[in-house]
Amino acid sequence: MIREITASELQARRAAGTGPVVLDVREAWELDLARIADVVHIPMNEVPARLSELDPDREIVVMCKAGGRSLQVAHFLDRKGFRSVANLTGGILAWSRDVDPSVPQY
């Protein structure tokens, strides 16, 4: 079972300096529309080929637009032996709604 984390919980952890690595699996054009700072960007379809860029011992929160693609990637990482993986519930849309309304919704 993949753990879920809310946008508010993620923001609080980042503000406290205990934030996990945030892996944004959206396409580049989506990041051009709406983004949060300090994320690792690897589009969903590139994750298998770029696994070596991620540390399996670090906590990783996977995000996308609404939470569907990121959940699939979180399951993939879990199957590949990543120790602590979570899904950002509601994705960038939840971040915009609950944390930072200046982030556009698309």
Buried (B, 14 or more C-beta within 10 A) or exposed (E): EBEBBBBEBBBEBBEEEEBBBBBBBBBEEBBEBBBBEEBBBBBBEEBEEEBEEBEEEEBBBBBBBBBEBBBBBBBBBBEEEBEBBBBBBBBBBBBBEBBBEEBEEE
